[in-house]
């Protein structure tokens, strides 16, 4: 019984046996393997991947360097973890060969469980090798037009230019994705009562004013696009930074309305003519 009156049944032999187990060859070897694996991963990541990124940024200016490095980092981490795990099993007297031979069914189950992750990684590697897109590109995915923020081995994050929300898409789901340029066409309806010469003069005036808007590289009148029920629709082609396309489109529409008001031209709207006998 100790000084506090609590019975203690732990003897010196028990402590010695516990320390012996803690510092046994197997435990120490396992700890050494784990430490070596962590150090090896950090050294390769720092000196090999780090040097690759630094040299690529300095000499090749390759925008995909970071994505390549991310894929390599994932593979490196998985590879070292698997090797370290197998070594630890051998150290603890577990026959790895027999174990691997007896996990045929388990491997099928594991394969089914990780097949989506493998599809993501394979698809991500394909995107890199075929240069589908890169970080900073404006792309269209389904109904989303956005900027590629992050491209990883398993998923791609896109910021929607309309809502500013960030969408994460698994790489296996990116079947068709289009890289967009900063070009949009603006349709301007003008009344049938306005003659062609006056209409084209108004369109050229709108194009000139739109060209002066901030962020617009060029704006030109390209002709008639449609003869509609209540109007003749003319087309403007505008070139700008793709990331600013939606805001510039809104600014261009304001320019259209103001210019037509100043020229005394009314914007047509749908009308229904009723004839009585």
C-alpha positions, 0 to 999 in steps of 0.5 A: 500500500502506498502513502495515500493508502492505495493498494499497488500490485505492480511489481518491479518484474511487471514494469521490467516486462512492460518495458521489455515489450515496448522496446522489443526488437519488433516494436523498435523496428516498426517505429524505425520503418515508420520514421524512415518512410516519413523522412523518405517521403518528405525528402523526395517531395522536397528535393525531387518534386520541389526541384522539378517545380522550381526548374519548370517554373524557371525554364519551361513556364509550364502552367501544368507543372503544379498539377503534374506535381500533385499527381506525382505526390499522391502516387508517391504517398500511396507507394511509400505507405504500401511498401512501409506497411508490407515491411512492418508485416514482415518484421512482425513475423507475418508472411506477406507472400502467403497473405497476398496469396490469400486475399484474392477475394479481398482484393476484388472487394477493395478494387470495387471500393476504390475503382471510382478513385482510380477512375478519377486519377486516370482521368486526371492524368489524361486531362494533363497529358492531352492538355484539355485545360489548365488552372485559370482557363474559363471552361464550360461544364454542363450549364456552368461557365467558370474559371478552373481554380484547382485541378487535382488528381481526383477532382477539379474545382470551378468557380461559376462566373454567374453565381461566384459559387465554387463547384467541385467535379470528380475528374471521371465525370468531366466527359466533355468540357470546353475551354471558352474564349472571351467572345460573345455575340450580342443580338440587337432588335431594331424595328422594321420601320427603320430603313437598313441604312439607318439601322446599320449606322445605329449599329456601328455607333453602338459598336464604337461606344461598346469598344470604349467600355473597360475590359473590351478589346474590340466590338464590331457590327457583323450584320443581320442575324434574324428576321423575326416576327416584330423586329430585324435582329442585328449582331455585334461581336465582342472580344474581351477577357473571358472572366469578365464576359458576363459583366461586360455583356451587361455593360454593353446592353446598357450601351445599346439602350442608351444609344438607341434612346439618344438616336430616337429609336425604340426597341421593338416588342412583340405585338398581336394584330387583331383584325375584325370583319 
